[in-house]
Amino acid sequence: AQSVTQLGSHVSVSEGALVLLRCNYSSSVPPYLFWYVQYPNQGLQLLLKYTTGATLVKGINGFEAEFKKSETSFHLTKPSAHMSDAAEYFCAAVLSGNTPLVFGKGTRLSVIA
Amino acid sequence: EAQVTQNPRYLITVTGKKLTVTCSQNMNHEYMSWYRQDPGLGLRQIYYSMNVEVTDKGDVPEGYKVSRKEKRNFPLILESPSPNQTSLYFCASSRGGPSYNEQFFGPGTRLTVL
């Protein structure tokens, strides 16, 4: 079945440390991939997306993600965590054709001072 | 300001009492959709609409109805709510389908069905 899997429902990092949030997808064709962030009591907003072209994608707030077809992954990284990065992060994908967006279950990021 | 608005933001109701959650966008987007968010399950799509008068089921449509009579509005209707529909609901819109396009999300509606 086509799906999006986020490894780790909760990730905790120290302020200034590397942020790595993992996302794997299952699809028989190249997907369109997205990362969304949800701050407390707010809707989701787009961090970055991969559709075609360069596999390393830069987004807002210093985040980036790399599409690795061989690993079916789209992990989100940020070199140095800030307290304001504490939020829930969702990986999402359009896995084939013009099918609806499928979301992973989310990863809650905590940043410790 | 470009935005997606939802009303109400919070709602507590009782089993079986029909309710409607409104969604409106001011960006002239063709595509609109409804999601529910539950702890540990992420977001799951309820219904979506590619354009006026065109709607289709998402992953979890049971117990819900929608309509798209105007481009800007996409209300979610619960004809007979049940406790398992207690959830956080998000409306979203985008220009065209979801493949290339950023989804713009509303602020959410927290529904409790007693």
gemmi code that builds the backbone of each chain (N, CA, C; Angstrom):
import gemmi

chains = {
    "A": [
        ("ALA", (0.840, -1.188, 0.000), (0.000, 0.000, 0.000), (0.883, 1.248, 0.000)),
        ("GLN", (0.403, 2.281, -0.681), (1.166, 3.510, -0.724), (0.960, 4.259, 0.579)),
        ("SER", (2.076, 4.757, 1.162), (1.974, 5.381, 2.467), (3.140, 6.319, 2.721)),
        ("VAL", (2.990, 7.103, 3.797), (4.040, 7.990, 4.286), (4.293, 7.633, 5.739)),
        ("THR", (5.547, 7.376, 6.076), (5.911, 6.955, 7.429), (6.910, 7.925, 8.033)),
        ("GLN", (6.574, 8.430, 9.196), (7.504, 9.271, 9.938), (8.026, 8.464, 11.124)),
        ("LEU", (9.334, 8.357, 11.208), (9.956, 7.577, 12.277), (10.143, 8.455, 13.501)),
        ("GLY", (9.490, 8.052, 14.591), (9.589, 8.828, 15.825), (8.440, 9.788, 15.967)),
        ("SER", (7.578, 9.540, 16.920), (6.457, 10.454, 17.139), (6.898, 11.683, 17.926)),
        ("HIS", (8.020, 11.560, 18.634), (8.528, 12.667, 19.432), (10.049, 12.679, 19.360)),
        ("VAL", (10.595, 13.829, 19.004), (12.045, 14.019, 18.965), (12.387, 15.208, 19.853)),
        ("SER", (13.425, 15.033, 20.666), (13.855, 16.088, 21.559), (15.313, 16.422, 21.285)),
        ("VAL", (15.614, 17.703, 21.102), (16.990, 18.130, 20.845), (17.317, 19.322, 21.725)),
        ("SER", (18.591, 19.540, 21.927), (19.042, 20.712, 22.666), (19.109, 21.908, 21.725)),
        ("GLU", (18.918, 23.073, 22.282), (19.050, 24.291, 21.482), (20.452, 24.349, 20.882)),
        ("GLY", (20.521, 24.626, 19.570), (21.802, 24.664, 18.885), (22.219, 23.346, 18.249)),
        ("ALA", (21.543, 22.279, 18.588), (21.885, 20.961, 18.040), (21.206, 20.749, 16.693)),
        ("LEU", (21.697, 19.727, 15.986), (21.124, 19.360, 14.698), (19.717, 18.792, 14.879)),
        ("VAL", (18.823, 19.207, 13.983), (17.485, 18.631, 13.931), (17.419, 17.667, 12.748)),
        ("LEU", (16.965, 16.445, 13.002), (16.763, 15.466, 11.934), (15.425, 14.791, 12.163)),
        ("LEU", (14.493, 15.001, 11.249), (13.184, 14.363, 11.315), (13.052, 13.474, 10.089)),
        ("ARG", (12.714, 12.220, 10.339), (12.761, 11.224, 9.268), (11.397, 10.978, 8.632)),
        ("CYS", (11.451, 10.804, 7.307), (10.230, 10.520, 6.543), (10.581, 9.554, 5.426)),
        ("ASN", (9.827, 8.475, 5.343), (9.946, 7.530, 4.239), (8.588, 7.369, 3.576)),
        ("TYR", (8.616, 7.099, 2.299), (7.370, 6.931, 1.564), (7.390, 5.606, 0.822)),
        ("SER", (6.225, 5.170, 0.492), (6.072, 3.950, -0.287), (5.266, 4.288, -1.530)),
        ("SER", (5.925, 4.205, -2.687), (5.256, 4.554, -3.937), (5.977, 3.900, -5.092)),
        ("SER", (5.234, 3.522, -6.102), (5.832, 2.878, -7.271), (6.306, 3.896, -8.307)),
        ("VAL", (5.913, 5.137, -8.138), (6.338, 6.204, -9.055), (6.898, 7.354, -8.222)),
        ("PRO", (7.719, 8.212, -8.835), (8.269, 9.343, -8.062), (7.154, 10.212, -7.493)),
        ("PRO", (7.177, 10.446, -6.212), (6.119, 11.233, -5.577), (6.436, 12.717, -5.558)),
        ("TYR", (5.429, 13.488, -5.191), (5.641, 14.882, -4.829), (5.644, 14.921, -3.296)),
        ("LEU", (6.618, 15.574, -2.706), (6.841, 15.474, -1.268), (6.821, 16.839, -0.601)),
        ("PHE", (6.278, 16.881, 0.597), (6.105, 18.135, 1.321), (6.438, 17.930, 2.802)),
        ("TRP", (6.897, 19.001, 3.432), (6.946, 19.072, 4.882), (6.124, 20.279, 5.320)),
        ("TYR", (5.222, 20.016, 6.282), (4.415, 21.074, 6.880), (4.745, 21.155, 8.369)),
        ("VAL", (4.583, 22.358, 8.933), (4.790, 22.559, 10.364), (3.499, 23.092, 10.977)),
        ("GLN", (3.214, 22.612, 12.183), (2.035, 23.067, 12.919), (2.470, 23.575, 14.283)),
        ("TYR", (2.359, 24.875, 14.487), (2.640, 25.455, 15.796), (1.407, 25.294, 16.677)),
        ("PRO", (1.576, 25.314, 17.978), (0.437, 25.082, 18.880), (-0.764, 25.957, 18.562)),
        ("ASN", (-1.921, 25.318, 18.493), (-3.199, 25.997, 18.273), (-3.271, 26.739, 16.941)),
        ("GLN", (-2.534, 26.252, 15.963), (-2.581, 26.870, 14.645), (-2.786, 25.813, 13.570)),
        ("GLY", (-3.091, 26.283, 12.369), (-3.155, 25.382, 11.228), (-1.764, 25.032, 10.746)),
        ("LEU", (-1.705, 24.265, 9.673), (-0.420, 23.846, 9.124), (0.081, 24.884, 8.129)),
        ("GLN", (1.397, 25.020, 8.044), (1.974, 25.866, 7.013), (3.123, 25.132, 6.345)),
        ("LEU", (3.315, 25.425, 5.076), (4.311, 24.713, 4.286), (5.714, 25.150, 4.662)),
        ("LEU", (6.589, 24.162, 4.907), (8.007, 24.431, 5.126), (8.783, 24.364, 3.816)),
        ("LEU", (8.542, 23.305, 3.064), (9.236, 23.107, 1.799), (8.545, 22.002, 1.016)),
        ("LYS", (8.912, 21.920, -0.278), (8.339, 20.869, -1.114), (9.331, 20.438, -2.176)),
        ("TYR", (9.186, 19.188, -2.579), (9.937, 18.649, -3.712), (8.940, 18.185, -4.761)),
        ("THR", (9.109, 18.713, -5.976), (8.275, 18.235, -7.084), (9.157, 17.600, -8.137)),
        ("THR", (10.033, 18.358, -8.753), (11.006, 17.825, -9.697), (12.290, 18.644, -9.563)),
        ("GLY", (13.348, 18.190, -10.245), (14.572, 18.981, -10.262), (15.509, 18.656, -9.114)),
        ("ALA", (16.133, 19.676, -8.582), (17.141, 19.512, -7.530), (16.578, 18.735, -6.351)),
        ("THR", (17.355, 17.746, -5.914), (16.854, 16.864, -4.858), (17.049, 17.441, -3.459)),
        ("LEU", (17.910, 18.426, -3.320), (18.063, 19.113, -2.036), (17.211, 20.374, -2.086)),
        ("VAL", (16.260, 20.420, -1.195), (15.288, 21.507, -1.218), (15.442, 22.352, 0.038)),
        ("LYS", (15.504, 23.640, -0.154), (15.607, 24.556, 0.988), (14.246, 25.189, 1.256)),
        ("GLY", (13.921, 25.302, 2.539), (12.641, 25.874, 2.906), (12.798, 27.084, 3.805)),
        ("ILE", (11.724, 27.384, 4.494), (11.734, 28.539, 5.384), (12.372, 28.188, 6.715)),
        ("ASN", (12.773, 29.206, 7.448), (13.300, 29.054, 8.809), (14.550, 28.170, 8.881)),
        ("GLY", (15.316, 28.097, 7.808), (16.580, 27.361, 7.831), (16.463, 25.862, 7.648)),
        ("PHE", (15.280, 25.357, 7.377), (15.098, 23.923, 7.159), (15.421, 23.526, 5.718)),
        ("GLU", (15.859, 22.308, 5.556), (16.030, 21.742, 4.233), (15.747, 20.251, 4.276)),
        ("ALA", (15.512, 19.680, 3.107), (15.232, 18.244, 3.007), (15.817, 17.736, 1.705)),
        ("GLU", (16.203, 16.478, 1.717), (16.784, 15.871, 0.529), (15.975, 14.673, 0.090)),
        ("PHE", (15.561, 14.682, -1.157), (14.854, 13.549, -1.743), (15.881, 12.506, -2.179)),
        ("LYS", (15.778, 11.308, -1.606), (16.662, 10.205, -1.974), (15.802, 9.072, -2.496)),
        ("LYS", (15.783, 8.963, -3.816), (14.934, 7.957, -4.440), (15.355, 6.543, -4.044)),
        ("SER", (16.648, 6.299, -3.973), (17.141, 4.950, -3.665), (16.748, 4.516, -2.260)),
        ("GLU", (16.569, 5.468, -1.379), (16.202, 5.165, 0.007), (14.729, 5.451, 0.277)),
        ("THR", (14.013, 5.902, -0.718), (12.599, 6.338, -0.602), (12.429, 7.210, 0.639)),
        ("SER", (13.301, 8.209, 0.747), (13.277, 9.056, 1.945), (13.229, 10.533, 1.581)),
        ("PHE", (12.790, 11.321, 2.553), (12.713, 12.780, 2.416), (12.880, 13.368, 3.818)),
        ("HIS", (14.038, 13.181, 4.392), (14.285, 13.604, 5.771), (14.470, 15.119, 5.863)),
        ("LEU", (13.983, 15.680, 6.942), (14.044, 17.128, 7.190), (15.179, 17.422, 8.155)),
        ("THR", (15.997, 18.424, 7.832), (17.103, 18.774, 8.708), (17.193, 20.282, 8.913)),
        ("LYS", (17.825, 20.624, 10.038), (18.176, 22.010, 10.316), (19.456, 21.966, 11.137)),
        ("PRO", (20.481, 22.706, 10.753), (21.784, 22.570, 11.421), (21.766, 22.923, 12.902)),
        ("SER", (20.951, 23.918, 13.273), (20.994, 24.407, 14.641), (19.582, 24.732, 15.121)),
        ("ALA", (19.101, 23.963, 16.081), (17.728, 24.138, 16.564), (17.580, 25.405, 17.395)),
        ("HIS", (16.417, 26.009, 17.230), (16.058, 27.189, 18.008), (14.806, 26.868, 18.792)),
        ("MET", (14.638, 27.540, 19.915), (13.462, 27.282, 20.746), (12.177, 27.449, 19.957)),
        ("SER", (12.167, 28.379, 19.023), (10.951, 28.630, 18.238), (10.630, 27.517, 17.253)),
        ("ASP", (11.528, 26.547, 17.101), (11.267, 25.413, 16.201), (10.375, 24.361, 16.846)),
        ("ALA", (10.127, 24.475, 18.121), (9.274, 23.501, 18.806), (7.873, 23.533, 18.198)),
        ("ALA", (7.454, 22.406, 17.655), (6.187, 22.325, 16.913), (5.985, 20.882, 16.502)),
        ("GLU", (4.886, 20.632, 15.800), (4.670, 19.311, 15.209), (4.928, 19.416, 13.709)),
        ("TYR", (5.630, 18.428, 13.190), (6.042, 18.434, 11.793), (5.419, 17.243, 11.070)),
        ("PHE", (4.867, 17.538, 9.905), (4.208, 16.511, 9.115), (4.874, 16.388, 7.749)),
        ("CYS", (5.208, 15.176, 7.409), (5.636, 14.854, 6.060), (4.383, 14.448, 5.276)),
        ("ALA", (4.302, 14.876, 4.030), (3.124, 14.560, 3.218), (3.565, 14.290, 1.788)),
        ("ALA", (2.736, 13.559, 1.062), (3.103, 13.207, -0.301), (1.880, 13.011, -1.174)),
        ("VAL", (2.048, 13.349, -2.439), (1.137, 12.893, -3.473), (1.856, 11.728, -4.121)),
        ("LEU", (1.309, 10.532, -3.917), (2.073, 9.319, -4.208), (1.909, 8.818, -5.626)),
        ("SER", (0.856, 9.227, -6.308), (0.712, 8.834, -7.705), (-0.344, 9.705, -8.367)),
        ("GLY", (-0.061, 10.076, -9.619), (-1.003, 10.862, -10.391), (-1.446, 12.111, -9.673)),
        ("ASN", (-2.734, 12.341, -9.668), (-3.282, 13.505, -8.989), (-4.087, 13.066, -7.779)),
        ("THR", (-3.608, 12.018, -7.107), (-4.296, 11.529, -5.913), (-4.155, 12.530, -4.783)),
        ("PRO", (-5.022, 12.448, -3.790), (-4.968, 13.404, -2.686), (-3.661, 13.323, -1.906)),
        ("LEU", (-3.407, 14.378, -1.173), (-2.236, 14.450, -0.312), (-2.384, 13.457, 0.842)),
        ("VAL", (-1.334, 12.682, 1.080), (-1.321, 11.722, 2.187), (-0.323, 12.212, 3.223)),
        ("PHE", (-0.737, 12.260, 4.467), (0.113, 12.749, 5.544), (0.685, 11.599, 6.367)),
        ("GLY", (1.895, 11.811, 6.864), (2.409, 10.949, 7.913), (1.734, 11.289, 9.221)),
        ("LYS", (2.051, 10.531, 10.277), (1.373, 10.719, 11.553), (1.928, 11.876, 12.373)),
        ("GLY", (3.011, 12.454, 11.920), (3.552, 13.627, 12.595), (4.653, 13.296, 13.578)),
        ("THR", (5.569, 14.253, 13.750), (6.638, 14.161, 14.753), (6.646, 15.456, 15.549)),
        ("ARG", (6.509, 15.302, 16.854), (6.555, 16.477, 17.717), (7.995, 16.758, 18.088)),
        ("LEU", (8.471, 17.948, 17.775), (9.835, 18.354, 18.085), (9.839, 19.224, 19.332)),
        ("SER", (10.614, 18.803, 20.315), (10.847, 19.606, 21.510), (12.282, 20.120, 21.477)),
        ("VAL", (12.471, 21.371, 21.882), (13.799, 21.958, 21.931), (14.092, 22.358, 23.373)),
        ("ILE", (15.186, 21.809, 23.881), (15.540, 22.006, 25.293), (16.612, 23.076, 25.411)),
        ("ALA", (16.375, 23.997, 26.322), (17.354, 25.087, 26.514), (18.641, 24.572, 27.159)),
    ],
    "B": [
        ("GLU", (-5.791, 40.257, 3.137), (-4.882, 39.180, 3.518), (-5.436, 37.854, 2.996)),
        ("ALA", (-4.565, 37.100, 2.316), (-4.964, 35.793, 1.808), (-5.152, 34.835, 2.975)),
        ("GLN", (-6.306, 34.201, 3.032), (-6.522, 33.313, 4.159), (-7.666, 32.343, 3.906)),
        ("VAL", (-7.658, 31.309, 4.738), (-8.750, 30.354, 4.821), (-9.370, 30.529, 6.208)),
        ("THR", (-10.669, 30.755, 6.239), (-11.338, 30.952, 7.523), (-12.300, 29.809, 7.784)),
        ("GLN", (-12.418, 29.446, 9.038), (-13.325, 28.384, 9.460), (-14.153, 28.913, 10.627)),
        ("ASN", (-15.405, 28.493, 10.649), (-16.273, 28.822, 11.776), (-17.240, 27.673, 12.052)),
        ("PRO", (-17.487, 27.383, 13.337), (-16.836, 28.012, 14.496), (-15.443, 27.446, 14.737)),
        ("ARG", (-14.692, 28.049, 15.629), (-13.383, 27.519, 15.989), (-13.512, 26.413, 17.041)),
        ("TYR", (-14.491, 26.508, 17.868), (-14.745, 25.490, 18.898), (-16.240, 25.197, 18.923)),
        ("LEU", (-16.567, 23.932, 19.088), (-17.972, 23.540, 19.121), (-18.143, 22.306, 19.982)),
        ("ILE", (-19.059, 22.395, 20.925), (-19.451, 21.241, 21.725), (-20.920, 20.984, 21.421)),
        ("THR", (-21.223, 19.749, 21.044), (-22.592, 19.427, 20.681), (-22.947, 18.050, 21.240)),
        ("VAL", (-24.160, 17.616, 20.961), (-24.619, 16.316, 21.438), (-24.874, 15.391, 20.263)),
        ("THR", (-24.845, 14.122, 20.535), (-25.060, 13.104, 19.511), (-26.362, 13.343, 18.764)),
        ("GLY", (-26.270, 13.317, 17.435), (-27.452, 13.400, 16.598), (-27.900, 14.793, 16.197)),
        ("LYS", (-27.292, 15.814, 16.737), (-27.711, 17.179, 16.411), (-26.899, 17.700, 15.231)),
        ("LYS", (-27.592, 17.882, 14.115), (-26.937, 18.280, 12.863), (-26.124, 19.563, 13.040)),
        ("LEU", (-24.949, 19.577, 12.416), (-24.128, 20.781, 12.486), (-23.395, 21.002, 11.167)),
        ("THR", (-23.006, 22.244, 10.953), (-22.240, 22.618, 9.772), (-21.032, 23.436, 10.205)),
        ("VAL", (-19.884, 23.086, 9.672), (-18.669, 23.872, 9.871), (-18.379, 24.572, 8.541)),
        ("THR", (-18.294, 25.882, 8.584), (-18.084, 26.614, 7.339), (-16.592, 26.788, 7.056)),
        ("CYS", (-16.281, 26.880, 5.779), (-14.913, 27.128, 5.324), (-14.994, 28.088, 4.145)),
        ("SER", (-14.187, 29.113, 4.184), (-14.174, 30.079, 3.098), (-12.740, 30.510, 2.814)),
        ("GLN", (-12.418, 30.655, 1.513), (-11.083, 31.125, 1.127), (-11.226, 32.302, 0.166)),
        ("ASN", (-10.279, 33.225, 0.259), (-10.345, 34.439, -0.556), (-9.233, 34.488, -1.599)),
        ("MET", (-8.710, 33.339, -1.994), (-7.586, 33.277, -2.927), (-7.987, 32.760, -4.302)),
        ("ASN", (-9.267, 32.585, -4.525), (-9.775, 32.103, -5.814), (-9.219, 30.710, -6.165)),
        ("HIS", (-9.009, 29.900, -5.131), (-8.463, 28.560, -5.344), (-9.534, 27.605, -5.863)),
        ("GLU", (-9.099, 26.723, -6.779), (-10.027, 25.725, -7.303), (-10.193, 24.557, -6.331)),
        ("TYR", (-9.104, 24.152, -5.711), (-9.090, 22.922, -4.920), (-9.311, 23.231, -3.446)),
        ("MET", (-10.239, 22.528, -2.831), (-10.476, 22.647, -1.399), (-10.663, 21.259, -0.802)),
        ("SER", (-10.319, 21.139, 0.467), (-10.450, 19.828, 1.102), (-10.669, 19.987, 2.592)),
        ("TRP", (-11.154, 18.909, 3.205), (-11.348, 18.830, 4.642), (-10.527, 17.668, 5.189)),
        ("TYR", (-9.885, 17.918, 6.328), (-9.119, 16.898, 7.028), (-9.592, 16.845, 8.484)),
        ("ARG", (-9.393, 15.681, 9.078), (-9.509, 15.584, 10.522), (-8.172, 15.148, 11.097)),
        ("GLN", (-7.847, 15.712, 12.250), (-6.574, 15.399, 12.896), (-6.843, 14.750, 14.243)),
        ("ASP", (-6.315, 13.564, 14.419), (-6.481, 12.833, 15.673), (-5.109, 12.422, 16.202)),
        ("PRO", (-4.928, 12.442, 17.508), (-3.611, 12.101, 18.086), (-3.107, 10.753, 17.604)),
        ("GLY", (-1.864, 10.734, 17.146), (-1.251, 9.493, 16.694), (-1.662, 9.040, 15.312)),
        ("LEU", (-2.591, 9.753, 14.685), (-3.066, 9.357, 13.354), (-2.737, 10.396, 12.294)),
        ("GLY", (-2.237, 11.547, 12.682), (-1.935, 12.586, 11.707), (-3.203, 13.172, 11.116)),
        ("LEU", (-3.112, 13.660, 9.899), (-4.267, 14.222, 9.203), (-4.798, 13.216, 8.198)),
        ("ARG", (-6.084, 13.070, 8.190), (-6.726, 12.186, 7.227), (-7.770, 12.981, 6.466)),
        ("GLN", (-7.779, 12.777, 5.152), (-8.670, 13.562, 4.317), (-10.088, 13.007, 4.367)),
        ("ILE", (-11.052, 13.915, 4.505), (-12.461, 13.522, 4.578), (-13.104, 13.605, 3.192)),
        ("TYR", (-13.071, 14.789, 2.615), (-13.586, 15.049, 1.277), (-12.708, 16.093, 0.617)),
        ("TYR", (-12.758, 16.121, -0.712), (-12.092, 17.175, -1.434), (-12.935, 17.603, -2.629)),
        ("SER", (-12.580, 18.771, -3.154), (-13.315, 19.320, -4.290), (-12.328, 19.943, -5.260)),
        ("MET", (-12.393, 19.488, -6.505), (-11.490, 20.022, -7.526), (-11.994, 21.345, -8.092)),
        ("ASN", (-13.295, 21.581, -7.973), (-13.861, 22.843, -8.451), (-15.339, 22.890, -8.077)),
        ("VAL", (-16.020, 23.946, -8.474), (-17.442, 24.105, -8.133), (-18.238, 22.906, -8.638)),
        ("GLU", (-19.088, 22.387, -7.765), (-19.975, 21.259, -8.067), (-19.231, 19.942, -8.291)),
        ("VAL", (-17.939, 19.896, -7.982), (-17.162, 18.665, -8.129), (-16.567, 18.295, -6.771)),
        ("THR", (-17.097, 17.232, -6.179), (-16.579, 16.782, -4.891), (-16.303, 15.285, -4.947)),
        ("ASP", (-15.411, 14.828, -4.080), (-15.087, 13.394, -4.054), (-14.651, 12.996, -2.653)),
        ("LYS", (-14.788, 11.710, -2.376), (-14.472, 11.195, -1.053), (-12.971, 11.081, -0.851)),
        ("GLY", (-12.572, 11.353, 0.376), (-11.200, 11.110, 0.776), (-11.088, 9.767, 1.470)),
        ("ASP", (-10.231, 9.691, 2.473), (-9.989, 8.422, 3.155), (-11.051, 8.069, 4.189)),
        ("VAL", (-11.672, 9.085, 4.799), (-12.604, 8.828, 5.900), (-13.890, 9.623, 5.730)),
        ("PRO", (-14.683, 9.352, 4.700), (-15.864, 10.178, 4.424), (-17.124, 9.814, 5.204)),
        ("GLU", (-17.136, 8.650, 5.862), (-18.371, 8.169, 6.492), (-18.844, 9.138, 7.576)),
        ("GLY", (-20.106, 9.512, 7.491), (-20.711, 10.400, 8.484), (-20.596, 11.880, 8.145)),
        ("TYR", (-20.022, 12.178, 7.000), (-19.828, 13.572, 6.600), (-20.449, 13.821, 5.228)),
        ("LYS", (-20.824, 15.086, 5.007), (-21.242, 15.542, 3.689), (-20.576, 16.874, 3.418)),
        ("VAL", (-20.440, 17.189, 2.145), (-19.907, 18.490, 1.753), (-20.706, 19.004, 0.568)),
        ("SER", (-20.522, 20.279, 0.279), (-21.082, 20.852, -0.942), (-20.137, 21.941, -1.434)),
        ("ARG", (-20.170, 22.170, -2.741), (-19.316, 23.229, -3.313), (-20.156, 23.974, -4.357)),
        ("LYS", (-21.000, 24.850, -3.857), (-21.875, 25.626, -4.737), (-21.200, 26.898, -5.234)),
        ("GLU", (-20.248, 27.377, -4.460), (-19.478, 28.559, -4.852), (-18.006, 28.212, -4.723)),
        ("LYS", (-17.190, 28.911, -5.478), (-15.765, 28.593, -5.475), (-15.134, 28.844, -4.114)),
        ("ARG", (-15.562, 29.871, -3.417), (-14.887, 30.256, -2.181), (-15.311, 29.451, -0.959)),
        ("ASN", (-16.453, 28.779, -1.010), (-16.995, 28.126, 0.192), (-17.056, 26.612, 0.052)),
        ("PHE", (-16.756, 25.930, 1.164), (-16.758, 24.464, 1.148), (-17.178, 23.979, 2.535)),
        ("PRO", (-18.455, 24.032, 2.843), (-18.908, 23.643, 4.182), (-18.860, 22.143, 4.413)),
        ("LEU", (-18.603, 21.779, 5.653), (-18.602, 20.378, 6.087), (-19.835, 20.163, 6.949)),
        ("ILE", (-20.626, 19.163, 6.589), (-21.904, 18.913, 7.258), (-21.859, 17.565, 7.959)),
        ("LEU", (-22.239, 17.564, 9.226), (-22.406, 16.325, 9.976), (-23.896, 16.197, 10.257)),
        ("GLU", (-24.554, 15.303, 9.532), (-26.015, 15.176, 9.637), (-26.434, 14.632, 11.005)),
        ("SER", (-25.694, 13.679, 11.516), (-26.015, 13.075, 12.798), (-24.709, 12.747, 13.515)),
        ("PRO", (-24.118, 13.745, 14.144), (-22.798, 13.541, 14.752), (-22.784, 12.459, 15.815)),
        ("SER", (-21.660, 11.775, 15.897), (-21.464, 10.756, 16.932), (-20.146, 11.047, 17.656)),
        ("PRO", (-19.984, 10.481, 18.853), (-18.768, 10.766, 19.634), (-17.462, 10.458, 18.896)),
        ("ASN", (-17.470, 9.485, 17.990), (-16.225, 9.174, 17.270), (-15.867, 10.235, 16.231)),
        ("GLN", (-16.695, 11.247, 16.083), (-16.365, 12.372, 15.227), (-15.785, 13.549, 16.016)),
        ("THR", (-15.584, 13.334, 17.303), (-14.848, 14.304, 18.108), (-13.425, 14.371, 17.574)),
        ("SER", (-13.005, 15.558, 17.146), (-11.720, 15.674, 16.477), (-11.404, 17.143, 16.231)),
        ("LEU", (-10.223, 17.376, 15.670), (-9.819, 18.695, 15.207), (-9.898, 18.687, 13.682)),
        ("TYR", (-10.657, 19.610, 13.128), (-10.918, 19.628, 11.698), (-10.228, 20.820, 11.036)),
        ("PHE", (-9.623, 20.539, 9.888), (-8.967, 21.582, 9.113), (-9.516, 21.606, 7.697)),
        ("CYS", (-9.767, 22.810, 7.233), (-10.077, 23.049, 5.837), (-8.809, 23.554, 5.161)),
        ("ALA", (-8.626, 23.217, 3.903), (-7.454, 23.669, 3.168), (-7.846, 23.984, 1.737)),
        ("SER", (-7.059, 24.856, 1.105), (-7.322, 25.174, -0.296), (-6.003, 25.334, -1.031)),
        ("SER", (-6.055, 25.160, -2.346), (-4.871, 25.370, -3.171), (-5.299, 25.709, -4.584)),
        ("ARG", (-4.369, 26.311, -5.305), (-4.606, 26.593, -6.720), (-4.345, 25.302, -7.478)),
        ("GLY", (-5.332, 24.750, -8.085), (-5.149, 23.476, -8.766), (-5.047, 22.331, -7.765)),
        ("GLY", (-4.682, 21.158, -8.263), (-4.625, 19.979, -7.426), (-3.438, 19.978, -6.492)),
        ("PRO", (-3.315, 18.925, -5.663), (-2.304, 18.906, -4.607), (-0.905, 18.533, -5.061)),
        ("SER", (-0.718, 18.145, -6.322), (0.587, 17.630, -6.721), (1.704, 18.656, -6.596)),
        ("TYR", (1.517, 19.827, -7.148), (2.571, 20.835, -7.142), (2.340, 21.927, -6.121)),
        ("ASN", (1.113, 22.021, -5.674), (0.683, 23.266, -5.054), (0.607, 23.204, -3.541)),
        ("GLU", (1.059, 24.274, -2.925), (0.973, 24.415, -1.489), (-0.477, 24.456, -1.054)),
        ("GLN", (-0.791, 23.679, -0.027), (-2.107, 23.729, 0.586), (-2.092, 24.833, 1.654)),
        ("PHE", (-3.097, 25.691, 1.628), (-3.245, 26.727, 2.652), (-4.311, 26.253, 3.634)),
        ("PHE", (-3.941, 26.209, 4.895), (-4.830, 25.637, 5.904), (-5.530, 26.720, 6.718)),
        ("GLY", (-6.757, 26.419, 7.076), (-7.464, 27.242, 8.036), (-6.946, 26.996, 9.445)),
        ("PRO", (-7.453, 27.735, 10.444), (-6.953, 27.646, 11.816), (-7.467, 26.438, 12.583)),
        ("GLY", (-8.428, 25.734, 12.032), (-8.940, 24.534, 12.695), (-10.228, 24.780, 13.457)),
        ("THR", (-11.027, 23.716, 13.563), (-12.251, 23.703, 14.353), (-12.190, 22.498, 15.276)),
        ("ARG", (-12.226, 22.777, 16.564), (-12.200, 21.671, 17.529), (-13.628, 21.310, 17.891)),
        ("LEU", (-14.007, 20.096, 17.510), (-15.380, 19.610, 17.712), (-15.405, 18.532, 18.782)),
        ("THR", (-16.316, 18.697, 19.713), (-16.566, 17.668, 20.728), (-18.019, 17.246, 20.623)),
        ("VAL", (-18.233, 15.937, 20.456), (-19.587, 15.388, 20.385), (-19.825, 14.536, 21.635)),
        ("LEU", (-20.791, 14.941, 22.442), (-21.047, 14.246, 23.709), (-22.114, 13.158, 23.546)),
    ],
}
model = gemmi.Model(1)
for chain_id, residues in chains.items():
    chain = gemmi.Chain(chain_id)
    for i, (resn, *xyz) in enumerate(residues, 1):
        res = gemmi.Residue()
        res.name, res.seqid = resn, gemmi.SeqId(i, " ")
        for name, pos in zip(("N", "CA", "C"), xyz):
            atom = gemmi.Atom()
            atom.name, atom.element = name, gemmi.Element(name[0])
            atom.pos, atom.b_iso = gemmi.Position(*pos), 0.0
            res.add_atom(atom)
        chain.add_residue(res)
    model.add_chain(chain)
structure = gemmi.Structure()
structure.add_model(model)
structure.setup_entities()
